[in-house]
Each structure stands twice: as C-alpha cells, then as structure tokens.
Amino acid sequence: MDFSVKIHHNIVEGALLTMITRKQFLLLKLVMACGHVFAVVLLLTIFSVLLSQFTSITPEFDRSTVRLFIGKEISAPPTFNCKSKPSKCTPCELNLKLHALLRFVKLGQFCLCILLSGDIAVNPGPNNLQPPVGFRGLSVCHWNIQRLTDTKLEELSLMLTSNNNSAAKLDVLILTETFGSSKIPDSYYMIPGYTLHRKDRIGKKGGGIIAYVNEKVMASRRRDLELDDLETLWLQICPHKSKRPILISGVYRPPSANKDYNESLGKNIENAHLQNNELIILGDFNLDYIDFNCYSKHCLAKALNSLGLTQMKRGILERLDAGEVVIGDGGFVFALEKRGYVRAGPWTPEVNVEYPSAVKELHREFLRAGADVMQTFTFYASDDKLGNRGNTAAQIGCQAINQAACDIAFEVANEGDALVCGGVCQTPTYLSGKGKEACQREFEKQIEIFLKNDVDFLLAEYYEHVEEAEWAVESCKATGKPTAVSLCIGPQGDLHGIPTGECAVRLAHAGADIIGINCHFGPDESIEACRLMKKALDAAGIKKHLMVQPLGYLTPDAGKQGFIDLPEFPLALEPRLMTRWDAHKFARDAYNAGIRYIGGCCGIEPYHTRAVAEELAKERGKLPKASEKHGPWGEGLRLHTKPWVRARARRSYWENLNPSSGRPFSSRMSKPDNWGVTAGDKDLVQHKESTTQEEMDAVISRAANKELVLNGDH
C-alpha cells in the first residue's frame, strides 16, 4: 500500500454514479482487457440508447465530464447525473419484456463509460489538494493516478491552481502509474506555478512517475540516486525557512516485483538515507504495510524498518470518509483507579508522570485488543482541575502531565497503525460560572501541548452542557486539526435542558467534524442518544460523522445525570459491568445505527474492545492481535476437561445467556439520587482550598434528608 497519506477521490459533478461489488469490478477489468469485446459493448450501448429513447429514459453525457465512483455493494442500476432530470421509467404491461432487456444492456453503457473515463480504479486519488488553513509546514501528497488522461490532467490543474495564494498551495505532488512515454512532450504535462519532473517506464507500457513542485519551493532533481531498472524519482527539497534539505522520493513497486527487485529498491533507499537521513518516501509499494504479520516478513519491509522509516498514517477523517470503522480505546480513569494508580474523586491523571509504565501498558493492551486510536490520558488535566479542592496534582502541573501523556500515547501508537488523539474535557471553571474566555484559556493550555506534539486530531469529550462543549470545539477547531466532540448526556438532553438533537446541530455549527456521546450512560442509552443526534442532523441537512464511547456498565435506571446519580457510583458498580457478549451486541447495534467511530469510556476494559473488534471483523477485514488467544464465542472451551463446559463452546449459548449477579437480595434497579444540581448552582462553585469538614457535614445531612424523602419517611 502507499507510504503517503491518501485523500480518497470521491464523486465529481457530472459523474456517472454506480455501485458494484469488488467481484464485479474485477470482472469488468478483465472485460476491458479484452479488446475484441469493445465492438460488442459498443453495439450494446447503441442499442441501449435506442431503447432508452423508446422508454422515456434520456441519459446525456459527454466525454469531458465522465468520472467513475466504485462503491462496496450494488444498491441500484447505473444512473446518470444528467443535465436535465430524466423522467421515471413507467413501462406499460406490454413493454415489460423490453424494460427487462433495457436493464440488462445498461451494463453496456456502464462499460463504455469506463472506457471513456480511462479510470477503472477504486477511489484512486484525493479530492482536495489544498493544505489546511494556517498550515506552515511542507505539504506533500501522493496520488496513484492510474493513467494521466486529458480529463484527469485538466482536473488536476484546476485543483492545484484554484488558490491564488502561492503559500496556500501544495508544495509537492507525486503521481505514480502515469503511463507516460517518450512520445509525449513535457509541455503536455505542464501546470502553471509548478515545476515538472518525470520518469517514464522504459521498455514497456504502464508505470511512470511525475512530480509537481511548487515554484516557490527550492528543489533539485537527484538523478545520481536513480537507477534505470527501478521506478524511483528523487528530489532534494529545502522546506520553507529551513537551511536543512530533505530528500523526497516517488516510488512505484510493481506487484510482480521479485526478490532481486526488492533488494535493489531497499539498497537504493538505504543509499539515499546514508546521504541524508531526512527522508520522505511516497508512492505505491503494493505491500500491505498495515498487516504487520505479513509486512514484517517482507525483505523490503525489513530494510525500511532498519532505517527507522515509519508509515505516514491516514487521518481520522480519511478513514471515516472511506466508510471504515474506527475503534476507540477504553476507560483509563476507572481502569487505572482499580489498579491503584488514580485517586477516586478528583480522577486526575498525574499517573502519566508518576507511573508512566502503567499508562503505557494499558495503552498497549487496548492497541493489541484492536483500538485504532490512542487517546492521551489527559482527562481532567486542566490547571483548574489539577488544583481543585486541595488536589496536590497541581504541584506537577498541566504542562508536565499533558506532555507525558503525549509521549506515552505516541510511543504505543507507533507500535501499530493507531492515531493519537489529544483530549480536553469539562472544567471546574465552567461549573463556577466564570464565562467563555476563562474556560477557553484552560482548554488552550492543553491544546498548545497537543499542537506542539502534532497529535492527529483533537477530542472535546465529557461535557454535560452543550454550551461549554461549543466553546471547546471553537478552541480545537481554530488549530486546523480535525475535531471530534462528545457529550456525556443521554436521550433526555443536556443538564440545562437542551434536547439531545439540538445539541448535535449546535456542535456542528460550532465546527465539529465528528459528534457523539461518551460516558455517563451504558450502550443502549448512548446509542439512542446518537440516533436522536443523527435524526436532528439529517433534518438540518448536516452531514457529520457519529461517534459513541459509552460506559462499560448497564444503566437502564439512570436519571438525567447518568450513572453519577446512581447510589453505586463510583465504587460499587461492578455488578453492572458489561460482559464481553454485551460488548458484541453494543458493537453491532452501534454499527447498524450508522455510527462508525465506536469506542468506550469508564468501565470498558481491553477485553471489551477486543469483543467490539471481533464483532466487526468482517466489516474491518481483520482481527485484533489479542484474538490469537481468544477463539470466537468461546471456541477455546473445546479444550476444557469438563464436558458440560465444552458444551458451552458455541455462540447460541453465550448470546442467549442471562447472567446472574450472584446476589440473592440485590435489587434489579436502583433509585437515582436526582439532586438536580448543575452549572450555575452555588453548590457547584469550585475552589482551590480543600473541602472542609463543615462542607462535608452539610452535604451528608442533605443526602440523609434526600434518603428520608425517597423512603417515604417525613
């Protein structure tokens, strides 16, 4: 696969829209390879056009606007995006056979469109070649163009030159499989504002590499590093305001490459590395870098790893835009409290500095269980929370804790293909009513550290009030980083009475790219809240990705504030703990609700995450590393010594089990406390001084009175 970050190319205006399966796609490629079939296809097409006229279907298209989008599964016959909306086909009864024939020969139209477009790849390239707003680094991109046709060159030129500000233009674009030849002059490929470098395949058709370099960038060709028998193109670039040059290479490794080719390519890259260890390699290696079991055994992979070269990962939005399932990690706060590293009550993450190995190992367990995101353990890591009510974590400080959390998350993420997410959450400043500017100052102290470490995206999580979440989104979005946001609310809305759906719309208007729910509620309530969000977003005509990271506890009896109101919170929640089979159900329900970012919060342990990854293994095309020791649905129980236990090695048993709590006098449900206190109430005003005994006596007395009322004793 590619070593560059790829932004998948989607539908262009005037495009032919169709959806086919991968088997059908491969079959069409085979058909296209057979030249003698073209005449038959053309005749079918002419015939189908005549039939279309007869049945009131009027497709119109021209060569300059044809593009192709390949989806995952067939959902409708091919449809043209016409200049005028075609009338619906309503054949009379006598015309039914003719209509059926028309549906068959539409394949002919489809094949001709593929030939006209010259584009038969699955989503071959980017849909946006502009760097993010405010970007100051070197922007590079790779596109496996799969034949640089007139149409693609025209579109490429528009993409590269659409911004008149040269500083906001892409610096380097590498194209592979250009299918160029010596018969085509350089002038044909020229794009204003860019310097052209090209290397065509010698001796046979296909292959070829082109590099476009922004004229404002100092660049030179390094032909001394290029070999005739390798498809590599080397450039030396001086980034903006930098005196240190770097080497950038465009590479195409054919799928049929043999051992000698791989060794030669590895030595070529190694030779370049000896001259300059600042390397960026972009291209199509036709090698599964993500599947470590496969990749690590490859001789080329070993050579690249020995040089310290690492994969430039696809971002969170690229993955979600492609329809992939992204699995988040689980609940660090509760997991580390149970292990003796976090103090219940303040819940602050000074463990990053005090016991970094404990945090690192938990990250590693979630990575092994299938998590795609390593979220920095920076929950309640704002300055105002670290020093709230006498908490001594303030002595370590916001900067040290957040930096340590970033170091740990990046170290583990680089052991796999995980992204690093920097998280900020609600603050005592908001609860104390100190206003927007004060809250955003707290957010920005953390965000500054996340930017310094270049996290992959930002997450504003755990907000009981949509107003504070909006402020957090604004602070995150101002950085130019992809921004996710999750509220810790249920279907009843936020604690100021704003409906859940309205909260989602407000967060979308604030600029969030991903919107959802985390913590406070179990899977069922959290998914229901996400459904309400989706319904409201759809009604507003807003398209956003959804995320859900619920508790690892079941909370059907929770009130508006979720599990915090339950009498078992926080130190006796274990009877409510989800089983791994509950996690399977949660994953499937979330997926069916249209949610593609699926993770967990307090109570979610690595084995829950593994269950989510196993349930969605078919959709993701892989199993997590942790599944090596875990057969699906208790398969390993086949090896048990007791026959009645062996009989449980089946899905139907575990899926239908209603587990007991083992507590004969335990109630089915609890009565939430429901104090009804929220931001703006004097009881929630926070302070740096330790909680006094007088304050404790007051809340204990109030709790006792509440219990009397609940029990009916007045």
Secondary structure in CASP SS format (residue, H / E / C, confidence):
PFRMAT SS
TARGET T0000
AUTHOR 0000-0000-0000
METHOD secondary structure of the structure
MODEL  1
M C 1.00
D E 1.00
F C 1.00
S C 1.00
V C 1.00
K C 1.00
I C 1.00
H C 1.00
H C 1.00
N C 1.00
I C 1.00
V C 1.00
E C 1.00
G C 1.00
A C 1.00
L E 1.00
L E 1.00
T C 1.00
M C 1.00
I C 1.00
T C 1.00
R H 1.00
K H 1.00
Q H 1.00
F H 1.00
L H 1.00
L H 1.00
L H 1.00
K H 1.00
L H 1.00
V H 1.00
M H 1.00
A H 1.00
C C 1.00
G C 1.00
H C 1.00
V H 1.00
F H 1.00
A H 1.00
V H 1.00
V H 1.00
L H 1.00
L H 1.00
L H 1.00
T H 1.00
I H 1.00
F H 1.00
S H 1.00
V H 1.00
L H 1.00
L H 1.00
S H 1.00
Q H 1.00
F H 1.00
T C 1.00
S C 1.00
I C 1.00
T C 1.00
P C 1.00
E C 1.00
F C 1.00
D C 1.00
R H 1.00
S H 1.00
T H 1.00
V C 1.00
R C 1.00
L E 1.00
F E 1.00
I C 1.00
G C 1.00
K C 1.00
E C 1.00
I C 1.00
S C 1.00
A C 1.00
P C 1.00
P C 1.00
T E 1.00
F E 1.00
N C 1.00
C C 1.00
K C 1.00
S C 1.00
K C 1.00
P C 1.00
S C 1.00
K C 1.00
C C 1.00
T C 1.00
P C 1.00
C C 1.00
E H 1.00
L H 1.00
N H 1.00
L H 1.00
K H 1.00
L H 1.00
H H 1.00
A H 1.00
L H 1.00
L H 1.00
R H 1.00
F H 1.00
V H 1.00
K H 1.00
L H 1.00
G H 1.00
Q H 1.00
F H 1.00
C H 1.00
L H 1.00
C H 1.00
I H 1.00
L H 1.00
L H 1.00
S H 1.00
G C 1.00
D C 1.00
I C 1.00
A C 1.00
V C 1.00
N C 1.00
P C 1.00
G C 1.00
P C 1.00
N C 1.00
N C 1.00
L C 1.00
Q C 1.00
P C 1.00
P C 1.00
V C 1.00
G C 1.00
F C 1.00
R C 1.00
G C 1.00
L C 1.00
S C 1.00
V E 1.00
C E 1.00
H E 1.00
W E 1.00
N E 1.00
I C 1.00
Q C 1.00
R C 1.00
L C 1.00
T C 1.00
D H 1.00
T H 1.00
K H 1.00
L H 1.00
E H 1.00
E H 1.00
L H 1.00
S H 1.00
L H 1.00
M H 1.00
L H 1.00
T H 1.00
S C 1.00
N C 1.00
N C 1.00
N C 1.00
S H 1.00
A H 1.00
A H 1.00
K C 1.00
L C 1.00
D C 1.00
V E 1.00
L E 1.00
I E 1.00
L E 1.00
T E 1.00
E C 1.00
T C 1.00
F C 1.00
G C 1.00
S C 1.00
S C 1.00
K C 1.00
I C 1.00
P C 1.00
D H 1.00
S H 1.00
Y H 1.00
Y H 1.00
M C 1.00
I C 1.00
P C 1.00
G C 1.00
Y E 1.00
T E 1.00
L E 1.00
H E 1.00
R E 1.00
K E 1.00
D C 1.00
R C 1.00
I C 1.00
G C 1.00
K C 1.00
K C 1.00
G C 1.00
G C 1.00
G C 1.00
I E 1.00
I E 1.00
A E 1.00
Y E 1.00
V E 1.00
N E 1.00
E C 1.00
K C 1.00
V C 1.00
M E 1.00
A E 1.00
S E 1.00
R E 1.00
R C 1.00
R H 1.00
D H 1.00
L H 1.00
E C 1.00
L C 1.00
D C 1.00
D C 1.00
L C 1.00
E C 1.00
T E 1.00
L E 1.00
W E 1.00
L E 1.00
Q E 1.00
I E 1.00
C E 1.00
P C 1.00
H C 1.00
K C 1.00
S C 1.00
K C 1.00
R C 1.00
P C 1.00
I E 1.00
L E 1.00
I E 1.00
S E 1.00
G E 1.00
V E 1.00
Y E 1.00
R C 1.00
P C 1.00
P C 1.00
S C 1.00
A C 1.00
N C 1.00
K H 1.00
D H 1.00
Y H 1.00
N H 1.00
E H 1.00
S H 1.00
L H 1.00
G H 1.00
K H 1.00
N H 1.00
I H 1.00
E H 1.00
N H 1.00
A H 1.00
H H 1.00
L H 1.00
Q H 1.00
N C 1.00
N C 1.00
E C 1.00
L E 1.00
I E 1.00
I E 1.00
L E 1.00
G E 1.00
D E 1.00
F C 1.00
N C 1.00
L C 1.00
D C 1.00
Y C 1.00
I C 1.00
D C 1.00
F H 1.00
N H 1.00
C H 1.00
Y H 1.00
S C 1.00
K C 1.00
H C 1.00
C H 1.00
L H 1.00
A H 1.00
K H 1.00
A H 1.00
L H 1.00
N H 1.00
S H 1.00
L C 1.00
G C 1.00
L C 1.00
T C 1.00
Q C 1.00
M C 1.00
K C 1.00
R C 1.00
G C 1.00
I H 1.00
L H 1.00
E H 1.00
R H 1.00
L H 1.00
D H 1.00
A C 1.00
G C 1.00
E C 1.00
V C 1.00
V E 1.00
I E 1.00
G C 1.00
D C 1.00
G C 1.00
G C 1.00
F H 1.00
V H 1.00
F H 1.00
A H 1.00
L H 1.00
E H 1.00
K H 1.00
R C 1.00
G C 1.00
Y C 1.00
V C 1.00
R C 1.00
A C 1.00
G C 1.00
P C 1.00
W C 1.00
T C 1.00
P C 1.00
E C 1.00
V H 1.00
N H 1.00
V H 1.00
E H 1.00
Y C 1.00
P H 1.00
S H 1.00
A H 1.00
V H 1.00
K H 1.00
E H 1.00
L H 1.00
H H 1.00
R H 1.00
E H 1.00
F H 1.00
L H 1.00
R H 1.00
A H 1.00
G C 1.00
A C 1.00
D C 1.00
V E 1.00
M E 1.00
Q E 1.00
T C 1.00
F C 1.00
T C 1.00
F C 1.00
Y C 1.00
A C 1.00
S C 1.00
D H 1.00
D H 1.00
K H 1.00
L H 1.00
G C 1.00
N H 1.00
R H 1.00
G H 1.00
N C 1.00
T H 1.00
A H 1.00
A H 1.00
Q H 1.00
I C 1.00
G C 1.00
C H 1.00
Q H 1.00
A H 1.00
I H 1.00
N H 1.00
Q H 1.00
A H 1.00
A H 1.00
C H 1.00
D H 1.00
I H 1.00
A H 1.00
F H 1.00
E H 1.00
V H 1.00
A H 1.00
N C 1.00
E C 1.00
G C 1.00
D C 1.00
A C 1.00
L E 1.00
V E 1.00
C E 1.00
G E 1.00
G E 1.00
V E 1.00
C E 1.00
Q C 1.00
T C 1.00
P H 1.00
T H 1.00
Y H 1.00
L H 1.00
S C 1.00
G C 1.00
K C 1.00
G C 1.00
K H 1.00
E H 1.00
A H 1.00
C H 1.00
Q H 1.00
R H 1.00
E H 1.00
F H 1.00
E H 1.00
K H 1.00
Q H 1.00
I H 1.00
E H 1.00
I H 1.00
F H 1.00
L H 1.00
K H 1.00
N C 1.00
D C 1.00
V C 1.00
D C 1.00
F E 1.00
L E 1.00
L E 1.00
A E 1.00
E E 1.00
Y E 1.00
Y E 1.00
E C 1.00
H C 1.00
V H 1.00
E H 1.00
E H 1.00
A H 1.00
E H 1.00
W H 1.00
A H 1.00
V H 1.00
E H 1.00
S H 1.00
C H 1.00
K H 1.00
A C 1.00
T C 1.00
G C 1.00
K C 1.00
P C 1.00
T E 1.00
A E 1.00
V E 1.00
S E 1.00
L E 1.00
C C 1.00
I C 1.00
G E 1.00
P C 1.00
Q C 1.00
G E 1.00
D C 1.00
L C 1.00
H C 1.00
G C 1.00
I C 1.00
P C 1.00
T H 1.00
G H 1.00
E H 1.00
C H 1.00
A H 1.00
V H 1.00
R H 1.00
L H 1.00
A H 1.00
H H 1.00
A H 1.00
G C 1.00
A C 1.00
D C 1.00
I E 1.00
I E 1.00
G E 1.00
I E 1.00
N E 1.00
C C 1.00
H C 1.00
F C 1.00
G C 1.00
P H 1.00
D H 1.00
E H 1.00
S H 1.00
I H 1.00
E H 1.00
A H 1.00
C H 1.00
R H 1.00
L H 1.00
M H 1.00
K H 1.00
K H 1.00
A H 1.00
L H 1.00
D H 1.00
A H 1.00
A C 1.00
G C 1.00
I C 1.00
K C 1.00
K C 1.00
H E 1.00
L E 1.00
M E 1.00
V E 1.00
Q E 1.00
P C 1.00
L C 1.00
G C 1.00
Y E 1.00
L C 1.00
T C 1.00
P C 1.00
D C 1.00
A C 1.00
G E 1.00
K C 1.00
Q C 1.00
G E 1.00
F H 1.00
I H 1.00
D H 1.00
L C 1.00
P C 1.00
E C 1.00
F C 1.00
P C 1.00
L C 1.00
A C 1.00
L C 1.00
E H 1.00
P H 1.00
R H 1.00
L E 1.00
M C 1.00
T C 1.00
R H 1.00
W H 1.00
D H 1.00
A H 1.00
H H 1.00
K H 1.00
F H 1.00
A H 1.00
R H 1.00
D H 1.00
A H 1.00
Y H 1.00
N H 1.00
A C 1.00
G C 1.00
I C 1.00
R C 1.00
Y E 1.00
I E 1.00
G C 1.00
G C 1.00
C C 1.00
C C 1.00
G C 1.00
I C 1.00
E C 1.00
P H 1.00
Y H 1.00
H H 1.00
T H 1.00
R H 1.00
A H 1.00
V H 1.00
A H 1.00
E H 1.00
E H 1.00
L C 1.00
A H 1.00
K H 1.00
E H 1.00
R H 1.00
G C 1.00
K C 1.00
L C 1.00
P C 1.00
K H 1.00
A H 1.00
S H 1.00
E H 1.00
K H 1.00
H C 1.00
G C 1.00
P H 1.00
W H 1.00
G H 1.00
E H 1.00
G H 1.00
L H 1.00
R H 1.00
L H 1.00
H C 1.00
T C 1.00
K C 1.00
P H 1.00
W H 1.00
V H 1.00
R H 1.00
A C 1.00
R C 1.00
A C 1.00
R C 1.00
R H 1.00
S H 1.00
Y H 1.00
W H 1.00
E H 1.00
N C 1.00
L C 1.00
N C 1.00
P C 1.00
S C 1.00
S C 1.00
G C 1.00
R C 1.00
P C 1.00
F C 1.00
S C 1.00
S C 1.00
R C 1.00
M C 1.00
S C 1.00
K C 1.00
P C 1.00
D C 1.00
N C 1.00
W C 1.00
G C 1.00
V C 1.00
T C 1.00
A C 1.00
G C 1.00
D C 1.00
K H 1.00
D H 1.00
L H 1.00
V C 1.00
Q C 1.00
H C 1.00
K C 1.00
E C 1.00
S C 1.00
T C 1.00
T C 1.00
Q H 1.00
E H 1.00
E H 1.00
M H 1.00
D H 1.00
A H 1.00
V H 1.00
I H 1.00
S H 1.00
R H 1.00
A H 1.00
A H 1.00
N H 1.00
K H 1.00
E H 1.00
L H 1.00
V H 1.00
L H 1.00
N H 1.00
G C 1.00
D C 1.00
H C 1.00
END
